[in-house]
Amino acid sequence: ANEAIRCDPEDSDPWVMLTAAHLGRGRWDDAIAAADRALSLEPESETARGMRAVALSLSESGAGWKDAADQTLAAAPDSALAYAFSAQAYLARGGEREAAERFREALRLDPESEFAQEGLADAMKAEHPLFKPFFRFFLWQERLSRGWKLALTIGPILVVKALRPAADHNPLVIGLIALW
């Protein structure tokens, strides 16, 4: 994406590709900036608008995500992709019901959309009271830096290893390890 931007900085497609790359790497602010640049070059780009809405919804502050999601639909009201991106933004911010409705509309417009199919499945699972806390935890974890993700994975393993010798002599420690 950077090489394509270097070759033609006035083409919006490489900026959209860079936005997708930043989203994939969890760099929300960089994704927002790249999407803004793509939109400055092609204001009607539904992909750039949608990715910007998703990046805003995943960012720490989340400011403006709902307006961005609604603007995505306003710019392309007959686009399955616009509905799917808008739904993804709602799903990331706890609007499972709204997300499911938008994913359904995306599937009505394009029944073959894998993005909408997977999103609808996630939205339906996220609406379930037993799955919802896990879904929220995984979304929260997705927003963390790589170091914190590693700490959440490795930290409990190290703590359990450290507590295991004490568990032989204290049933309370065994209970804590089992609860963990």
N, C-alpha and C positions, 0 to 999 in steps of 0.2 A: 504494500500500500504506500509506504514512504517513497519507494522508487517511482511508482506511478505518479505520485504527487509531485515529485521532483521533475519528472518529464512534462507534466501538464498540470500545473497548480490550479488552473481554472476549470478543470473537469470535476464535477461533483461526485462521480462514481468512486474514485479512489478515496475520497473523504468518507464516503459511506462505508467502504471496506475497512478503513482505519477505525471508524466508529465500532463496527462489528468486532474487530480485533481487540479493541479496548474493553468492550463489554465482556468478551470471552475471558479476558485476563483480570476482570474485576476492577478495572481502572475507570470508575464512574465519572470522575471529573474530566478526565481526558476524553472519554466517550462523548460527554456533553459538548466539550469544546469542538471536537471533530464534527459532530452532528450540526452544530451551529455554523461551522464553516461550510459544510455541504449545503445547508439551507440558504446560506447567503449566496451561493452559486446557483442553486435550483430551489427556489422557495416552495415549489409544489411537490417536492420529493416525499412521497408517503413513507418510503423506507427510512429516510433520514429523520422524518418527524416521529415515526414510530419508535425507532431506536433511541431517539432523544427522550421520549416519554419513559421508556423502560429504564434508561440510565438515570433519569431524574428520580424515578420511583425507587431505585436501588441505592441512590446516593444517601449519604448520612443525613442531610437535612430534609431531602425529599421535597423541597420547596418547588411548587409549580407543576408537580407531576400530573395532577388531575387535569389542569388546564391543557397541558401538553397532550395528554391522552385524548381529550375531547377535540382538540385542534386537529389531531391526526385523523379522526373520523370526519370532521368538517371538511378537511381538504380532499378526502377521497371517500365519500359516503357509500360507494358501490364496490369498495375494495375489500376482499377477504383479508389481505395482508394488513390493512389499516385496522380492521376489527381485531385481528389477532394480536397486533402490537399493543393496541389500547387495552385489550383484555389482560395481556401479560403485565402491564403497568398496574392495573387494578389488583391482580393477583399478588403482586409483590408488596402491595400496601394494605392487604387484608380485606379487600373487596371481593371475596370469593364468589358471592352470588352475582355481582355485576360482571365479573370476569367470565363466569360460566355462560351468562346470557350473550356476551360479546363473542365468546368462542363459538357458541352455537350459531350465531349469525354469520360468522366467518365460514363455518362449515356449510351453511345454507348456500352461501355465495360460491364456495369452492369445496365440494365434498372430499376432494383428494388432498387437501392441505394437511400435511403431517404436523406442521407447527400448531395448527388449530386443534387437531386430534389429540396431540400430547398435552396441549394446554388445557383442553376441556377435561381430560382425565385428571390432571393435577388439580384443577379447580373443584371438580366433584369430590376428589379425595380430601381436599383442604376444607370443604364444607362439613365433613363428617366430624363429630365431636371427639372421637377417639384419635383420629389422625391429625387434627388441627394443631395440637401443641407440638407435635413432631415436625410438621410442615413449617410452623412459625420458627422453631429452633433452627431448622436447616436454612431457612431464609436469613435469619439473623447471622448464622455462622458464615453464610456466603458473603456477607458484607464485611467480614473481618479480614485483616491482612493475612498474608501467608504465615507469618510468624505466630500469630494468635491461633490460626487453624492448627498448626503443628502442636502448639502448647495444649490445645484442647484434646488432641489425639494422644499425645505422648504423656502429658501430665498425669492423667489418671492411671496409666500403666505404671509409671514410676512410683506413684503414691501407694498403689496396691502392693507393689514389690517391696516397698519400704515397710509397710504395715504387716506383711505376711508373717515375719518372725514373732511379732507381738501377738498375732492371732492365735498362736499355739497355746498361749497362757491366759488369754483373756477373751471370753465369749462375746463381750461387747464389741471388740475389734472385728471379730468374725461377722457379727451383725452389720457393722458399718461397711465392711467390704462387700457383703452380699447386697446391702441396700444400694451401694454405689453401682 
